[in-house]
Amino acid sequence: MAIRYHCRHCETEVGRLPFGSAGEVQALHRLADGEAEDFITEGEDGEVTVRCICEHCQESLGQFPDYYALQKWLQ
């Protein structure tokens, strides 16, 4: 099992970390209770995906802050 980090805008894989223990999975589930539940999902295979933002998209949002108002700004 692993934790995958994907950019929520361009879907680029930012990184991947192996799980060390089942306690780490439970800790992520506790984080997912609340606002983080939109960003943390667990697949059927037990792999956890964290939707974050990559450096490229962060720079674009910094240059064009109006993009924050759009649901999907990359075509």
PDB file of N, H, CA, C and O in Angstrom:
ATOM      1  N   MET A   1       0.838  -1.178   0.000  1.00  0.00           N
ATOM      2  CA  MET A   1       0.000   0.000   0.000  1.00  0.00           C
ATOM      3  C   MET A   1       0.885   1.245   0.000  1.00  0.00           C
ATOM      4  O   MET A   1       2.025   1.234   0.464  1.00  0.00           O
ATOM      5  N   ALA A   2       0.306   2.318  -0.543  1.00  0.00           N
ATOM      6  H   ALA A   2      -0.620   2.327  -0.920  1.00  0.00           H
ATOM      7  CA  ALA A   2       1.076   3.556  -0.626  1.00  0.00           C
ATOM      8  C   ALA A   2       0.135   4.745  -0.526  1.00  0.00           C
ATOM      9  O   ALA A   2      -1.078   4.616  -0.686  1.00  0.00           O
ATOM     10  N   ILE A   3       0.718   5.899  -0.260  1.00  0.00           N
ATOM     11  H   ILE A   3       1.704   6.004  -0.130  1.00  0.00           H
ATOM     12  CA  ILE A   3      -0.006   7.160  -0.324  1.00  0.00           C
ATOM     13  C   ILE A   3       0.452   7.839  -1.606  1.00  0.00           C
ATOM     14  O   ILE A   3       1.642   8.099  -1.789  1.00  0.00           O
ATOM     15  N   ARG A   4      -0.488   8.124  -2.486  1.00  0.00           N
ATOM     16  H   ARG A   4      -1.454   7.913  -2.337  1.00  0.00           H
ATOM     17  CA  ARG A   4      -0.189   8.801  -3.750  1.00  0.00           C
ATOM     18  C   ARG A   4      -0.621  10.250  -3.629  1.00  0.00           C
ATOM     19  O   ARG A   4      -1.705  10.541  -3.124  1.00  0.00           O
ATOM     20  N   TYR A   5       0.215  11.149  -4.087  1.00  0.00           N
ATOM     21  H   TYR A   5       1.096  10.913  -4.497  1.00  0.00           H
ATOM     22  CA  TYR A   5      -0.112  12.572  -4.112  1.00  0.00           C
ATOM     23  C   TYR A   5      -0.301  12.980  -5.559  1.00  0.00           C
ATOM     24  O   TYR A   5       0.621  12.874  -6.367  1.00  0.00           O
ATOM     25  N   HIS A   6      -1.521  13.454  -5.891  1.00  0.00           N
ATOM     26  H   HIS A   6      -2.270  13.540  -5.234  1.00  0.00           H
ATOM     27  CA  HIS A   6      -1.850  13.888  -7.245  1.00  0.00           C
ATOM     28  C   HIS A   6      -2.305  15.330  -7.214  1.00  0.00           C
ATOM     29  O   HIS A   6      -3.002  15.756  -6.294  1.00  0.00           O
ATOM     30  N   CYS A   7      -1.899  16.087  -8.240  1.00  0.00           N
ATOM     31  H   CYS A   7      -1.332  15.741  -8.987  1.00  0.00           H
ATOM     32  CA  CYS A   7      -2.355  17.467  -8.354  1.00  0.00           C
ATOM     33  C   CYS A   7      -3.844  17.455  -8.676  1.00  0.00           C
ATOM     34  O   CYS A   7      -4.275  16.765  -9.600  1.00  0.00           O
ATOM     35  N   ARG A   8      -4.617  18.200  -7.935  1.00  0.00           N
ATOM     36  H   ARG A   8      -4.267  18.761  -7.184  1.00  0.00           H
ATOM     37  CA  ARG A   8      -6.072  18.219  -8.141  1.00  0.00           C
ATOM     38  C   ARG A   8      -6.464  19.016  -9.365  1.00  0.00           C
ATOM     39  O   ARG A   8      -7.627  18.981  -9.766  1.00  0.00           O
ATOM     40  N   HIS A   9      -5.528  19.738  -9.976  1.00  0.00           N
ATOM     41  H   HIS A   9      -4.583  19.766  -9.650  1.00  0.00           H
ATOM     42  CA  HIS A   9      -5.836  20.528 -11.160  1.00  0.00           C
ATOM     43  C   HIS A   9      -5.398  19.833 -12.441  1.00  0.00           C
ATOM     44  O   HIS A   9      -6.196  19.684 -13.366  1.00  0.00           O
ATOM     45  N   CYS A  10      -4.137  19.404 -12.509  1.00  0.00           N
ATOM     46  H   CYS A  10      -3.489  19.525 -11.758  1.00  0.00           H
ATOM     47  CA  CYS A  10      -3.617  18.822 -13.751  1.00  0.00           C
ATOM     48  C   CYS A  10      -3.476  17.301 -13.696  1.00  0.00           C
ATOM     49  O   CYS A  10      -3.097  16.683 -14.692  1.00  0.00           O
ATOM     50  N   GLU A  11      -3.775  16.684 -12.541  1.00  0.00           N
ATOM     51  H   GLU A  11      -4.083  17.186 -11.732  1.00  0.00           H
ATOM     52  CA  GLU A  11      -3.729  15.225 -12.340  1.00  0.00           C
ATOM     53  C   GLU A  11      -2.323  14.627 -12.432  1.00  0.00           C
ATOM     54  O   GLU A  11      -2.181  13.412 -12.565  1.00  0.00           O
ATOM     55  N   THR A  12      -1.295  15.457 -12.365  1.00  0.00           N
ATOM     56  H   THR A  12      -1.411  16.445 -12.257  1.00  0.00           H
ATOM     57  CA  THR A  12       0.081  14.967 -12.355  1.00  0.00           C
ATOM     58  C   THR A  12       0.370  14.287 -11.022  1.00  0.00           C
ATOM     59  O   THR A  12      -0.038  14.780  -9.971  1.00  0.00           O
ATOM     60  N   GLU A  13       1.074  13.152 -11.062  1.00  0.00           N
ATOM     61  H   GLU A  13       1.405  12.751 -11.917  1.00  0.00           H
ATOM     62  CA  GLU A  13       1.476  12.516  -9.810  1.00  0.00           C
ATOM     63  C   GLU A  13       2.644  13.300  -9.232  1.00  0.00           C
ATOM     64  O   GLU A  13       3.702  13.409  -9.853  1.00  0.00           O
ATOM     65  N   VAL A  14       2.443  13.840  -8.047  1.00  0.00           N
ATOM     66  H   VAL A  14       1.584  13.751  -7.543  1.00  0.00           H
ATOM     67  CA  VAL A  14       3.445  14.666  -7.385  1.00  0.00           C
ATOM     68  C   VAL A  14       4.427  13.791  -6.613  1.00  0.00           C
ATOM     69  O   VAL A  14       5.616  14.103  -6.546  1.00  0.00           O
ATOM     70  N   GLY A  15       3.937  12.697  -6.031  1.00  0.00           N
ATOM     71  H   GLY A  15       2.971  12.444  -6.086  1.00  0.00           H
ATOM     72  CA  GLY A  15       4.802  11.811  -5.279  1.00  0.00           C
ATOM     73  C   GLY A  15       4.073  10.595  -4.773  1.00  0.00           C
ATOM     74  O   GLY A  15       2.857  10.472  -4.920  1.00  0.00           O
ATOM     75  N   ARG A  16       4.839   9.683  -4.165  1.00  0.00           N
ATOM     76  H   ARG A  16       5.827   9.782  -4.046  1.00  0.00           H
ATOM     77  CA  ARG A  16       4.284   8.436  -3.637  1.00  0.00           C
ATOM     78  C   ARG A  16       5.118   8.031  -2.427  1.00  0.00           C
ATOM     79  O   ARG A  16       6.348   8.038  -2.473  1.00  0.00           O
ATOM     80  N   LEU A  17       4.428   7.680  -1.343  1.00  0.00           N
ATOM     81  H   LEU A  17       3.429   7.675  -1.305  1.00  0.00           H
ATOM     82  CA  LEU A  17       5.096   7.238  -0.125  1.00  0.00           C
ATOM     83  C   LEU A  17       4.538   5.886   0.294  1.00  0.00           C
ATOM     84  O   LEU A  17       3.327   5.678   0.230  1.00  0.00           O
ATOM     85  N   PRO A  18       5.391   4.965   0.721  1.00  0.00           N
ATOM     86  CA  PRO A  18       4.884   3.678   1.215  1.00  0.00           C
ATOM     87  C   PRO A  18       4.296   3.852   2.615  1.00  0.00           C
ATOM     88  O   PRO A  18       4.744   4.702   3.385  1.00  0.00           O
ATOM     89  N   PHE A  19       3.286   3.036   2.937  1.00  0.00           N
ATOM     90  H   PHE A  19       2.922   2.345   2.311  1.00  0.00           H
ATOM     91  CA  PHE A  19       2.723   3.009   4.280  1.00  0.00           C
ATOM     92  C   PHE A  19       3.661   2.240   5.179  1.00  0.00           C
ATOM     93  O   PHE A  19       4.238   1.233   4.770  1.00  0.00           O
ATOM     94  N   GLY A  20       3.815   2.709   6.403  1.00  0.00           N
ATOM     95  H   GLY A  20       3.346   3.527   6.735  1.00  0.00           H
ATOM     96  CA  GLY A  20       4.639   1.995   7.367  1.00  0.00           C
ATOM     97  C   GLY A  20       3.811   1.079   8.240  1.00  0.00           C
ATOM     98  O   GLY A  20       4.280   0.021   8.660  1.00  0.00           O
ATOM     99  N   SER A  21       2.550   1.490   8.523  1.00  0.00           N
ATOM    100  H   SER A  21       2.168   2.349   8.182  1.00  0.00           H
ATOM    101  CA  SER A  21       1.728   0.678   9.416  1.00  0.00           C
ATOM    102  C   SER A  21       0.254   0.984   9.194  1.00  0.00           C
ATOM    103  O   SER A  21      -0.100   1.957   8.529  1.00  0.00           O
ATOM    104  N   ALA A  22      -0.590   0.144   9.758  1.00  0.00           N
ATOM    105  H   ALA A  22      -0.302  -0.646  10.298  1.00  0.00           H
ATOM    106  CA  ALA A  22      -2.032   0.368   9.671  1.00  0.00           C
ATOM    107  C   ALA A  22      -2.428   1.613  10.452  1.00  0.00           C
ATOM    108  O   ALA A  22      -3.447   2.232  10.145  1.00  0.00           O
ATOM    109  N   GLY A  23      -1.643   1.989  11.453  1.00  0.00           N
ATOM    110  H   GLY A  23      -0.815   1.486  11.701  1.00  0.00           H
ATOM    111  CA  GLY A  23      -1.923   3.196  12.229  1.00  0.00           C
ATOM    112  C   GLY A  23      -1.848   4.451  11.381  1.00  0.00           C
ATOM    113  O   GLY A  23      -2.571   5.415  11.631  1.00  0.00           O
ATOM    114  N   GLU A  24      -0.971   4.448  10.369  1.00  0.00           N
ATOM    115  H   GLU A  24      -0.383   3.665  10.165  1.00  0.00           H
ATOM    116  CA  GLU A  24      -0.885   5.592   9.471  1.00  0.00           C
ATOM    117  C   GLU A  24      -2.164   5.732   8.649  1.00  0.00           C
ATOM    118  O   GLU A  24      -2.612   6.848   8.387  1.00  0.00           O
ATOM    119  N   VAL A  25      -2.750   4.614   8.243  1.00  0.00           N
ATOM    120  H   VAL A  25      -2.385   3.708   8.456  1.00  0.00           H
ATOM    121  CA  VAL A  25      -4.009   4.654   7.503  1.00  0.00           C
ATOM    122  C   VAL A  25      -5.100   5.237   8.390  1.00  0.00           C
ATOM    123  O   VAL A  25      -5.885   6.067   7.930  1.00  0.00           O
ATOM    124  N   GLN A  26      -5.166   4.826   9.637  1.00  0.00           N
ATOM    125  H   GLN A  26      -4.528   4.152  10.011  1.00  0.00           H
ATOM    126  CA  GLN A  26      -6.167   5.346  10.566  1.00  0.00           C
ATOM    127  C   GLN A  26      -5.968   6.834  10.798  1.00  0.00           C
ATOM    128  O   GLN A  26      -6.944   7.575  10.919  1.00  0.00           O
ATOM    129  N   ALA A  27      -4.722   7.283  10.860  1.00  0.00           N
ATOM    130  H   ALA A  27      -3.929   6.681  10.762  1.00  0.00           H
ATOM    131  CA  ALA A  27      -4.439   8.709  11.042  1.00  0.00           C
ATOM    132  C   ALA A  27      -4.941   9.509   9.852  1.00  0.00           C
ATOM    133  O   ALA A  27      -5.476  10.604  10.024  1.00  0.00           O
ATOM    134  N   LEU A  28      -4.776   8.976   8.648  1.00  0.00           N
ATOM    135  H   LEU A  28      -4.342   8.086   8.509  1.00  0.00           H
ATOM    136  CA  LEU A  28      -5.286   9.665   7.462  1.00  0.00           C
ATOM    137  C   LEU A  28      -6.806   9.709   7.465  1.00  0.00           C
ATOM    138  O   LEU A  28      -7.398  10.706   7.051  1.00  0.00           O
ATOM    139  N   HIS A  29      -7.438   8.646   7.924  1.00  0.00           N
ATOM    140  H   HIS A  29      -6.957   7.837   8.260  1.00  0.00           H
ATOM    141  CA  HIS A  29      -8.901   8.631   7.986  1.00  0.00           C
ATOM    142  C   HIS A  29      -9.412   9.674   8.979  1.00  0.00           C
ATOM    143  O   HIS A  29     -10.449  10.299   8.753  1.00  0.00           O
ATOM    144  N   ARG A  30      -8.684   9.858  10.075  1.00  0.00           N
ATOM    145  H   ARG A  30      -7.842   9.351  10.259  1.00  0.00           H
ATOM    146  CA  ARG A  30      -9.078  10.907  11.024  1.00  0.00           C
ATOM    147  C   ARG A  30      -8.951  12.278  10.392  1.00  0.00           C
ATOM    148  O   ARG A  30      -9.784  13.151  10.632  1.00  0.00           O
ATOM    149  N   LEU A  31      -7.920  12.477   9.587  1.00  0.00           N
ATOM    150  H   LEU A  31      -7.243  11.767   9.392  1.00  0.00           H
ATOM    151  CA  LEU A  31      -7.779  13.744   8.866  1.00  0.00           C
ATOM    152  C   LEU A  31      -8.918  13.929   7.866  1.00  0.00           C
ATOM    153  O   LEU A  31      -9.387  15.044   7.635  1.00  0.00           O
ATOM    154  N   ALA A  32      -9.351  12.820   7.283  1.00  0.00           N
ATOM    155  H   ALA A  32      -8.970  11.914   7.471  1.00  0.00           H
ATOM    156  CA  ALA A  32     -10.388  12.894   6.254  1.00  0.00           C
ATOM    157  C   ALA A  32     -11.761  13.224   6.840  1.00  0.00           C
ATOM    158  O   ALA A  32     -12.675  13.572   6.092  1.00  0.00           O
ATOM    159  N   ASP A  33     -11.923  13.125   8.145  1.00  0.00           N
ATOM    160  H   ASP A  33     -11.180  12.842   8.752  1.00  0.00           H
ATOM    161  CA  ASP A  33     -13.190  13.495   8.773  1.00  0.00           C
ATOM    162  C   ASP A  33     -13.275  15.013   8.834  1.00  0.00           C
ATOM    163  O   ASP A  33     -12.620  15.645   9.663  1.00  0.00           O
ATOM    164  N   GLY A  34     -14.071  15.587   7.967  1.00  0.00           N
ATOM    165  H   GLY A  34     -14.603  15.074   7.294  1.00  0.00           H
ATOM    166  CA  GLY A  34     -14.199  17.041   7.939  1.00  0.00           C
ATOM    167  C   GLY A  34     -13.835  17.588   6.576  1.00  0.00           C
ATOM    168  O   GLY A  34     -14.165  16.994   5.550  1.00  0.00           O
ATOM    169  N   GLU A  35     -13.151  18.724   6.568  1.00  0.00           N
ATOM    170  H   GLU A  35     -12.883  19.207   7.402  1.00  0.00           H
ATOM    171  CA  GLU A  35     -12.823  19.387   5.314  1.00  0.00           C
ATOM    172  C   GLU A  35     -11.877  18.581   4.436  1.00  0.00           C
ATOM    173  O   GLU A  35     -11.963  18.664   3.211  1.00  0.00           O
ATOM    174  N   ALA A  36     -10.995  17.817   5.019  1.00  0.00           N
ATOM    175  H   ALA A  36     -10.926  17.749   6.014  1.00  0.00           H
ATOM    176  CA  ALA A  36     -10.000  17.079   4.242  1.00  0.00           C
ATOM    177  C   ALA A  36     -10.602  15.914   3.463  1.00  0.00           C
ATOM    178  O   ALA A  36      -9.935  15.353   2.593  1.00  0.00           O
ATOM    179  N   GLU A  37     -11.845  15.536   3.753  1.00  0.00           N
ATOM    180  H   GLU A  37     -12.386  15.991   4.460  1.00  0.00           H
ATOM    181  CA  GLU A  37     -12.434  14.382   3.060  1.00  0.00           C
ATOM    182  C   GLU A  37     -12.539  14.605   1.557  1.00  0.00           C
ATOM    183  O   GLU A  37     -12.623  13.635   0.804  1.00  0.00           O
ATOM    184  N   ASP A  38     -12.537  15.855   1.097  1.00  0.00           N
ATOM    185  H   ASP A  38     -12.468  16.643   1.708  1.00  0.00           H
ATOM    186  CA  ASP A  38     -12.560  16.146  -0.338  1.00  0.00           C
ATOM    187  C   ASP A  38     -11.203  15.892  -0.981  1.00  0.00           C
ATOM    188  O   ASP A  38     -11.108  15.786  -2.204  1.00  0.00           O
ATOM    189  N   PHE A  39     -10.159  15.793  -0.174  1.00  0.00           N
ATOM    190  H   PHE A  39     -10.236  15.879   0.819  1.00  0.00           H
ATOM    191  CA  PHE A  39      -8.810  15.677  -0.697  1.00  0.00           C
ATOM    192  C   PHE A  39      -8.168  14.321  -0.463  1.00  0.00           C
ATOM    193  O   PHE A  39      -7.142  14.021  -1.072  1.00  0.00           O
ATOM    194  N   ILE A  40      -8.738  13.495   0.397  1.00  0.00           N
ATOM    195  H   ILE A  40      -9.573  13.738   0.892  1.00  0.00           H
ATOM    196  CA  ILE A  40      -8.158  12.197   0.721  1.00  0.00           C
ATOM    197  C   ILE A  40      -9.168  11.104   0.386  1.00  0.00           C
ATOM    198  O   ILE A  40     -10.287  11.106   0.899  1.00  0.00           O
ATOM    199  N   THR A  41      -8.769  10.171  -0.477  1.00  0.00           N
ATOM    200  H   THR A  41      -7.860  10.169  -0.894  1.00  0.00           H
ATOM    201  CA  THR A  41      -9.638   9.052  -0.832  1.00  0.00           C
ATOM    202  C   THR A  41      -8.841   7.750  -0.749  1.00  0.00           C
ATOM    203  O   THR A  41      -7.621   7.739  -0.912  1.00  0.00           O
ATOM    204  N   GLU A  42      -9.551   6.666  -0.494  1.00  0.00           N
ATOM    205  H   GLU A  42     -10.542   6.675  -0.362  1.00  0.00           H
ATOM    206  CA  GLU A  42      -8.921   5.352  -0.444  1.00  0.00           C
ATOM    207  C   GLU A  42      -9.523   4.479  -1.518  1.00  0.00           C
ATOM    208  O   GLU A  42     -10.743   4.343  -1.608  1.00  0.00           O
ATOM    209  N   GLY A  43      -8.662   3.883  -2.338  1.00  0.00           N
ATOM    210  H   GLY A  43      -7.671   3.993  -2.264  1.00  0.00           H
ATOM    211  CA  GLY A  43      -9.109   3.004  -3.406  1.00  0.00           C
ATOM    212  C   GLY A  43      -9.427   1.623  -2.890  1.00  0.00           C
ATOM    213  O   GLY A  43      -9.148   1.298  -1.736  1.00  0.00           O
ATOM    214  N   GLU A  44     -10.017   0.809  -3.753  1.00  0.00           N
ATOM    215  H   GLU A  44     -10.244   1.074  -4.691  1.00  0.00           H
ATOM    216  CA  GLU A  44     -10.372  -0.566  -3.384  1.00  0.00           C
ATOM    217  C   GLU A  44      -9.140  -1.398  -3.043  1.00  0.00           C
ATOM    218  O   GLU A  44      -9.221  -2.351  -2.267  1.00  0.00           O
ATOM    219  N   ASP A  45      -8.007  -1.034  -3.624  1.00  0.00           N
ATOM    220  H   ASP A  45      -7.942  -0.260  -4.254  1.00  0.00           H
ATOM    221  CA  ASP A  45      -6.774  -1.777  -3.370  1.00  0.00           C
ATOM    222  C   ASP A  45      -6.073  -1.332  -2.091  1.00  0.00           C
ATOM    223  O   ASP A  45      -4.995  -1.835  -1.771  1.00  0.00           O
ATOM    224  N   GLY A  46      -6.672  -0.392  -1.354  1.00  0.00           N
ATOM    225  H   GLY A  46      -7.547   0.017  -1.613  1.00  0.00           H
ATOM    226  CA  GLY A  46      -6.098   0.095  -0.107  1.00  0.00           C
ATOM    227  C   GLY A  46      -5.152   1.264  -0.272  1.00  0.00           C
ATOM    228  O   GLY A  46      -4.648   1.802   0.713  1.00  0.00           O
ATOM    229  N   GLU A  47      -4.906   1.662  -1.513  1.00  0.00           N
ATOM    230  H   GLU A  47      -5.315   1.224  -2.313  1.00  0.00           H
ATOM    231  CA  GLU A  47      -4.012   2.778  -1.766  1.00  0.00           C
ATOM    232  C   GLU A  47      -4.746   4.092  -1.504  1.00  0.00           C
ATOM    233  O   GLU A  47      -5.884   4.268  -1.938  1.00  0.00           O
ATOM    234  N   VAL A  48      -4.101   5.005  -0.802  1.00  0.00           N
ATOM    235  H   VAL A  48      -3.176   4.862  -0.449  1.00  0.00           H
ATOM    236  CA  VAL A  48      -4.699   6.283  -0.436  1.00  0.00           C
ATOM    237  C   VAL A  48      -4.197   7.346  -1.411  1.00  0.00           C
ATOM    238  O   VAL A  48      -3.003   7.412  -1.702  1.00  0.00           O
ATOM    239  N   THR A  49      -5.113   8.178  -1.915  1.00  0.00           N
ATOM    240  H   THR A  49      -6.083   8.124  -1.679  1.00  0.00           H
ATOM    241  CA  THR A  49      -4.747   9.278  -2.802  1.00  0.00           C
ATOM    242  C   THR A  49      -5.047  10.590  -2.113  1.00  0.00           C
ATOM    243  O   THR A  49      -6.156  10.819  -1.630  1.00  0.00           O
ATOM    244  N   VAL A  50      -4.037  11.453  -2.074  1.00  0.00           N
ATOM    245  H   VAL A  50      -3.136  11.267  -2.467  1.00  0.00           H
ATOM    246  CA  VAL A  50      -4.192  12.795  -1.517  1.00  0.00           C
ATOM    247  C   VAL A  50      -4.136  13.760  -2.692  1.00  0.00           C
ATOM    248  O   VAL A  50      -3.149  13.818  -3.425  1.00  0.00           O
ATOM    249  N   ARG A  51      -5.222  14.518  -2.857  1.00  0.00           N
ATOM    250  H   ARG A  51      -6.024  14.471  -2.262  1.00  0.00           H
ATOM    251  CA  ARG A  51      -5.273  15.508  -3.943  1.00  0.00           C
ATOM    252  C   ARG A  51      -4.705  16.817  -3.412  1.00  0.00           C
ATOM    253  O   ARG A  51      -5.254  17.424  -2.494  1.00  0.00           O
ATOM    254  N   CYS A  52      -3.592  17.240  -4.009  1.00  0.00           N
ATOM    255  H   CYS A  52      -3.145  16.746  -4.756  1.00  0.00           H
ATOM    256  CA  CYS A  52      -2.883  18.440  -3.566  1.00  0.00           C
ATOM    257  C   CYS A  52      -2.712  19.362  -4.768  1.00  0.00           C
ATOM    258  O   CYS A  52      -3.506  19.300  -5.707  1.00  0.00           O
ATOM    259  N   ILE A  53      -1.713  20.197  -4.757  1.00  0.00           N
ATOM    260  H   ILE A  53      -1.068  20.248  -3.995  1.00  0.00           H
ATOM    261  CA  ILE A  53      -1.444  21.081  -5.889  1.00  0.00           C
ATOM    262  C   ILE A  53       0.050  21.022  -6.202  1.00  0.00           C
ATOM    263  O   ILE A  53       0.884  21.079  -5.298  1.00  0.00           O
ATOM    264  N   CYS A  54       0.376  20.907  -7.478  1.00  0.00           N
ATOM    265  H   CYS A  54      -0.302  20.861  -8.212  1.00  0.00           H
ATOM    266  CA  CYS A  54       1.781  20.840  -7.887  1.00  0.00           C
ATOM    267  C   CYS A  54       2.355  22.251  -7.988  1.00  0.00           C
ATOM    268  O   CYS A  54       1.614  23.234  -7.979  1.00  0.00           O
ATOM    269  N   GLU A  55       3.670  22.340  -8.084  1.00  0.00           N
ATOM    270  H   GLU A  55       4.272  21.542  -8.091  1.00  0.00           H
ATOM    271  CA  GLU A  55       4.335  23.637  -8.131  1.00  0.00           C
ATOM    272  C   GLU A  55       3.906  24.453  -9.346  1.00  0.00           C
ATOM    273  O   GLU A  55       3.721  25.666  -9.248  1.00  0.00           O
ATOM    274  N   HIS A  56       3.747  23.787 -10.494  1.00  0.00           N
ATOM    275  H   HIS A  56       3.897  22.801 -10.574  1.00  0.00           H
ATOM    276  CA  HIS A  56       3.365  24.489 -11.718  1.00  0.00           C
ATOM    277  C   HIS A  56       1.984  25.137 -11.571  1.00  0.00           C
ATOM    278  O   HIS A  56       1.800  26.303 -11.920  1.00  0.00           O
ATOM    279  N   CYS A  57       1.032  24.386 -11.060  1.00  0.00           N
ATOM    280  H   CYS A  57       1.181  23.438 -10.776  1.00  0.00           H
ATOM    281  CA  CYS A  57      -0.323  24.923 -10.890  1.00  0.00           C
ATOM    282  C   CYS A  57      -0.346  26.006  -9.813  1.00  0.00           C
ATOM    283  O   CYS A  57      -1.087  26.982  -9.937  1.00  0.00           O
ATOM    284  N   GLN A  58       0.450  25.848  -8.765  1.00  0.00           N
ATOM    285  H   GLN A  58       1.052  25.056  -8.664  1.00  0.00           H
ATOM    286  CA  GLN A  58       0.526  26.868  -7.722  1.00  0.00           C
ATOM    287  C   GLN A  58       1.052  28.185  -8.298  1.00  0.00           C
ATOM    288  O   GLN A  58       0.537  29.256  -7.978  1.00  0.00           O
ATOM    289  N   GLU A  59       2.077  28.101  -9.148  1.00  0.00           N
ATOM    290  H   GLU A  59       2.495  27.231  -9.408  1.00  0.00           H
ATOM    291  CA  GLU A  59       2.605  29.304  -9.787  1.00  0.00           C
ATOM    292  C   GLU A  59       1.557  29.951 -10.689  1.00  0.00           C
ATOM    293  O   GLU A  59       1.415  31.174 -10.700  1.00  0.00           O
ATOM    294  N   SER A  60       0.826  29.138 -11.443  1.00  0.00           N
ATOM    295  H   SER A  60       0.941  28.144 -11.434  1.00  0.00           H
ATOM    296  CA  SER A  60      -0.217  29.672 -12.326  1.00  0.00           C
ATOM    297  C   SER A  60      -1.306  30.386 -11.532  1.00  0.00           C
ATOM    298  O   SER A  60      -1.771  31.458 -11.920  1.00  0.00           O
ATOM    299  N   LEU A  61      -1.708  29.778 -10.414  1.00  0.00           N
ATOM    300  H   LEU A  61      -1.331  28.907 -10.099  1.00  0.00           H
ATOM    301  CA  LEU A  61      -2.722  30.415  -9.576  1.00  0.00           C
ATOM    302  C   LEU A  61      -2.195  31.709  -8.950  1.00  0.00           C
ATOM    303  O   LEU A  61      -2.961  32.644  -8.718  1.00  0.00           O
ATOM    304  N   GLY A  62      -0.903  31.762  -8.680  1.00  0.00           N
ATOM    305  H   GLY A  62      -0.280  31.003  -8.868  1.00  0.00           H
ATOM    306  CA  GLY A  62      -0.307  32.983  -8.159  1.00  0.00           C
ATOM    307  C   GLY A  62      -0.308  34.109  -9.180  1.00  0.00           C
ATOM    308  O   GLY A  62      -0.502  35.276  -8.840  1.00  0.00           O
ATOM    309  N   GLN A  63      -0.088  33.739 -10.438  1.00  0.00           N
ATOM    310  H   GLN A  63       0.069  32.791 -10.714  1.00  0.00           H
ATOM    311  CA  GLN A  63      -0.070  34.733 -11.510  1.00  0.00           C
ATOM    312  C   GLN A  63      -1.468  35.133 -11.955  1.00  0.00           C
ATOM    313  O   GLN A  63      -1.686  36.269 -12.377  1.00  0.00           O
ATOM    314  N   PHE A  64      -2.411  34.213 -11.864  1.00  0.00           N
ATOM    315  H   PHE A  64      -2.234  33.290 -11.521  1.00  0.00           H
ATOM    316  CA  PHE A  64      -3.780  34.453 -12.322  1.00  0.00           C
ATOM    317  C   PHE A  64      -4.762  34.068 -11.214  1.00  0.00           C
ATOM    318  O   PHE A  64      -5.399  33.018 -11.302  1.00  0.00           O
ATOM    319  N   PRO A  65      -4.896  34.888 -10.183  1.00  0.00           N
ATOM    320  CA  PRO A  65      -5.742  34.540  -9.031  1.00  0.00           C
ATOM    321  C   PRO A  65      -7.226  34.379  -9.381  1.00  0.00           C
ATOM    322  O   PRO A  65      -7.976  33.801  -8.595  1.00  0.00           O
ATOM    323  N   ASP A  66      -7.659  34.875 -10.531  1.00  0.00           N
ATOM    324  H   ASP A  66      -7.050  35.345 -11.170  1.00  0.00           H
ATOM    325  CA  ASP A  66      -9.051  34.687 -10.953  1.00  0.00           C
ATOM    326  C   ASP A  66      -9.378  33.211 -11.193  1.00  0.00           C
ATOM    327  O   ASP A  66     -10.545  32.820 -11.177  1.00  0.00           O
ATOM    328  N   TYR A  67      -8.347  32.398 -11.414  1.00  0.00           N
ATOM    329  H   TYR A  67      -7.399  32.716 -11.426  1.00  0.00           H
ATOM    330  CA  TYR A  67      -8.556  30.967 -11.640  1.00  0.00           C
ATOM    331  C   TYR A  67      -9.176  30.278 -10.431  1.00  0.00           C
ATOM    332  O   TYR A  67      -9.834  29.249 -10.579  1.00  0.00           O
ATOM    333  N   TYR A  68      -8.974  30.835  -9.229  1.00  0.00           N
ATOM    334  H   TYR A  68      -8.439  31.671  -9.109  1.00  0.00           H
ATOM    335  CA  TYR A  68      -9.553  30.241  -8.021  1.00  0.00           C
ATOM    336  C   TYR A  68     -11.072  30.146  -8.114  1.00  0.00           C
ATOM    337  O   TYR A  68     -11.676  29.267  -7.499  1.00  0.00           O
ATOM    338  N   ALA A  69     -11.692  31.041  -8.872  1.00  0.00           N
ATOM    339  H   ALA A  69     -11.202  31.755  -9.371  1.00  0.00           H
ATOM    340  CA  ALA A  69     -13.149  31.053  -8.999  1.00  0.00           C
ATOM    341  C   ALA A  69     -13.656  29.955  -9.927  1.00  0.00           C
ATOM    342  O   ALA A  69     -14.851  29.657  -9.921  1.00  0.00           O
ATOM    343  N   LEU A  70     -12.788  29.352 -10.718  1.00  0.00           N
ATOM    344  H   LEU A  70     -11.817  29.594 -10.723  1.00  0.00           H
ATOM    345  CA  LEU A  70     -13.185  28.324 -11.681  1.00  0.00           C
ATOM    346  C   LEU A  70     -13.080  26.939 -11.077  1.00  0.00           C
ATOM    347  O   LEU A  70     -12.132  26.639 -10.350  1.00  0.00           O
ATOM    348  N   GLN A  71     -14.045  26.104 -11.377  1.00  0.00           N
ATOM    349  H   GLN A  71     -14.815  26.348 -11.967  1.00  0.00           H
ATOM    350  CA  GLN A  71     -14.032  24.718 -10.889  1.00  0.00           C
ATOM    351  C   GLN A  71     -12.905  23.928 -11.552  1.00  0.00           C
ATOM    352  O   GLN A  71     -12.161  23.214 -10.878  1.00  0.00           O
ATOM    353  N   LYS A  72     -12.782  24.056 -12.851  1.00  0.00           N
ATOM    354  H   LYS A  72     -13.385  24.636 -13.399  1.00  0.00           H
ATOM    355  CA  LYS A  72     -11.748  23.332 -13.620  1.00  0.00           C
ATOM    356  C   LYS A  72     -11.127  24.336 -14.594  1.00  0.00           C
ATOM    357  O   LYS A  72     -11.764  24.709 -15.579  1.00  0.00           O
ATOM    358  N   TRP A  73      -9.918  24.770 -14.339  1.00  0.00           N
ATOM    359  H   TRP A  73      -9.400  24.467 -13.539  1.00  0.00           H
ATOM    360  CA  TRP A  73      -9.329  25.797 -15.177  1.00  0.00           C
ATOM    361  C   TRP A  73      -8.305  25.266 -16.175  1.00  0.00           C
ATOM    362  O   TRP A  73      -7.852  26.021 -17.036  1.00  0.00           O
ATOM    363  N   LEU A  74      -7.932  24.012 -16.088  1.00  0.00           N
ATOM    364  H   LEU A  74      -8.300  23.399 -15.389  1.00  0.00           H
ATOM    365  CA  LEU A  74      -7.072  23.407 -17.090  1.00  0.00           C
ATOM    366  C   LEU A  74      -7.915  22.571 -18.028  1.00  0.00           C
ATOM    367  O   LEU A  74      -8.713  21.747 -17.580  1.00  0.00           O
ATOM    368  N   GLN A  75      -7.752  22.766 -19.298  1.00  0.00           N
ATOM    369  H   GLN A  75      -7.104  23.435 -19.662  1.00  0.00           H
ATOM    370  CA  GLN A  75      -8.538  22.043 -20.294  1.00  0.00           C
ATOM    371  C   GLN A  75      -7.717  20.918 -20.894  1.00  0.00           C
ATOM    372  O   GLN A  75      -8.206  20.189 -21.757  1.00  0.00           O
TER     373      GLN A  75
END
